[in-house]
Amino acid sequence: MEKYNVTVRLDSDDVTVLDRLAEYFDRDRSYLIKQAIASYIEMHQWQLEELEKAIVEADAGEVLPHEQVVAMLDPGGK
């Protein structure tokens, strides 16, 4: 897999904490940043995939009528 350099600007307080964490875990700053980004991507990747599926379904007309959604959310009919 090809790798790229990316520049990020961080607040000084964040860098201070990041450096403390790096020291504590005996890792360098770059390692922690890469781990944080990988965790973020993993956490949000499913959202992107589900949104893309939903758009395909909506474009195909596979949607529920508004009244049916309301009834599902309020089964008591209030």
Residue frames as qw, qx, qy, qz and C-alpha x, y, z in Angstrom:
[[0.000, 0.891, 0.454, 0.000, 0.00, 0.00, 0.00],
 [0.393, 0.498, -0.028, 0.772, 1.35, 3.39, -0.97],
 [0.400, -0.643, -0.432, 0.489, 1.91, 5.85, 1.86],
 [0.203, 0.753, 0.171, 0.602, 1.54, 9.63, 1.83],
 [0.306, -0.135, -0.419, 0.844, 2.79, 12.40, 4.05],
 [0.177, -0.771, -0.487, -0.370, -0.02, 14.51, 5.50],
 [0.217, 0.181, -0.370, 0.885, 0.41, 17.71, 7.46],
 [0.391, -0.701, -0.580, -0.142, -1.92, 18.51, 10.35],
 [0.053, 0.481, -0.305, 0.820, -2.03, 21.61, 12.51],
 [0.581, -0.493, -0.642, 0.089, -2.80, 20.92, 16.17],
 [0.320, -0.882, 0.052, -0.341, -3.30, 23.12, 19.20],
 [0.227, 0.570, -0.677, 0.406, -0.27, 23.23, 21.47],
 [0.588, -0.315, 0.534, -0.519, -2.26, 21.69, 24.34],
 [0.954, 0.178, 0.042, -0.237, -3.15, 18.70, 22.16],
 [0.648, 0.547, -0.484, 0.216, 0.48, 18.23, 21.15],
 [0.155, -0.545, 0.651, -0.505, 1.53, 18.35, 24.80],
 [0.794, -0.125, 0.427, -0.415, -0.94, 15.61, 25.72],
 [0.895, 0.406, -0.160, -0.090, -0.02, 13.61, 22.62],
 [0.393, 0.609, -0.609, 0.321, 3.66, 13.77, 23.58],
 [0.430, -0.405, 0.635, -0.499, 2.86, 12.68, 27.15],
 [0.917, 0.100, 0.223, -0.315, 0.90, 9.72, 25.79],
 [0.745, 0.552, -0.369, 0.065, 3.70, 8.85, 23.39],
 [0.075, 0.579, -0.700, 0.411, 6.19, 8.85, 26.23],
 [0.651, -0.237, 0.525, -0.494, 3.93, 6.80, 28.48],
 [0.928, 0.223, 0.223, -0.197, 3.29, 4.16, 25.80],
 [0.489, -0.452, 0.586, 0.462, 6.88, 4.27, 24.53],
 [0.564, 0.538, 0.548, 0.304, 5.71, 5.19, 21.03],
 [0.236, -0.079, 0.152, 0.957, 6.38, 8.15, 18.82],
 [0.309, 0.417, 0.225, -0.825, 3.88, 10.90, 18.03],
 [0.409, 0.271, -0.574, -0.655, 3.35, 9.67, 14.46],
 [0.209, -0.089, -0.974, -0.006, 2.39, 6.20, 15.67],
 [0.094, 0.411, 0.689, -0.589, -0.29, 7.61, 17.97],
 [0.354, 0.438, -0.090, -0.822, -1.66, 9.88, 15.25],
 [0.363, 0.161, -0.792, -0.463, -1.84, 6.96, 12.80],
 [0.115, -0.225, -0.940, 0.230, -3.63, 4.85, 15.43],
 [0.207, 0.445, 0.427, -0.760, -6.12, 7.63, 16.12],
 [0.411, 0.371, -0.361, -0.750, -6.89, 8.06, 12.42],
 [0.296, 0.037, -0.927, -0.226, -7.26, 4.30, 11.90],
 [0.012, 0.331, 0.828, -0.453, -9.70, 4.13, 14.84],
 [0.303, 0.457, 0.138, -0.825, -11.71, 7.07, 13.48],
 [0.400, 0.273, -0.623, -0.614, -11.93, 5.51, 10.02],
 [0.207, -0.095, -0.974, 0.017, -12.95, 2.13, 11.42],
 [0.103, 0.387, 0.666, -0.630, -15.61, 3.73, 13.59],
 [0.358, 0.559, 0.109, -0.740, -17.16, 5.77, 10.77],
 [0.052, 0.213, -0.802, -0.556, -16.63, 3.56, 7.71],
 [0.100, 0.368, 0.924, -0.011, -19.87, 1.66, 8.31],
 [0.193, 0.684, 0.356, -0.607, -21.81, 4.95, 8.33],
 [0.166, 0.521, -0.460, -0.699, -20.49, 5.84, 4.91],
 [0.029, 0.007, -0.949, -0.314, -21.33, 2.39, 3.55],
 [0.117, 0.517, 0.806, -0.265, -24.87, 2.51, 4.98],
 [0.198, 0.678, 0.091, -0.702, -25.47, 6.00, 3.60],
 [0.133, 0.358, -0.681, -0.625, -24.33, 4.91, 0.16],
 [0.018, 0.229, 0.968, 0.100, -26.71, 1.91, 0.31],
 [0.143, 0.627, 0.583, -0.495, -29.56, 4.15, 1.42],
 [0.187, 0.581, -0.224, -0.760, -28.97, 6.56, -1.46],
 [0.105, 0.109, -0.872, -0.466, -29.05, 3.69, -3.97],
 [0.033, 0.423, 0.894, -0.145, -32.31, 2.43, -2.41],
 [0.153, 0.669, 0.317, -0.654, -33.86, 5.91, -2.43],
 [0.159, 0.451, -0.491, -0.728, -32.81, 6.49, -6.05],
 [0.126, -0.061, -0.939, -0.315, -34.50, 3.17, -6.92],
 [0.512, -0.338, -0.224, -0.757, -37.69, 4.30, -5.19],
 [0.655, -0.227, -0.710, 0.124, -37.32, 1.78, -2.37],
 [0.008, 0.212, -0.433, 0.876, -38.62, 4.06, 0.36],
 [0.108, -0.492, -0.832, 0.232, -41.44, 3.90, 2.86],
 [0.073, -0.725, -0.348, -0.590, -44.28, 6.40, 2.67],
 [0.004, -0.429, 0.395, -0.812, -44.16, 9.09, 5.34],
 [0.705, -0.367, 0.016, -0.607, -47.36, 7.84, 6.97],
 [0.932, -0.063, -0.356, 0.040, -45.91, 4.35, 7.40],
 [0.488, 0.284, -0.481, 0.671, -42.77, 5.71, 9.06],
 [0.301, -0.423, 0.254, -0.816, -44.87, 7.82, 11.43],
 [0.866, -0.263, -0.144, -0.400, -47.00, 4.79, 12.30],
 [0.828, 0.089, -0.462, 0.305, -43.88, 2.72, 12.99],
 [0.267, 0.314, -0.442, 0.797, -42.54, 5.40, 15.35],
 [0.361, -0.114, 0.402, -0.834, -45.88, 5.87, 17.13],
 [0.221, -0.131, -0.942, -0.218, -47.64, 2.50, 17.22],
 [0.034, 0.441, 0.715, -0.541, -50.25, 3.91, 19.65],
 [0.185, 0.594, 0.586, 0.519, -51.47, 6.25, 16.94],
 [0.238, -0.750, -0.356, 0.504, -51.27, 9.34, 19.12]]
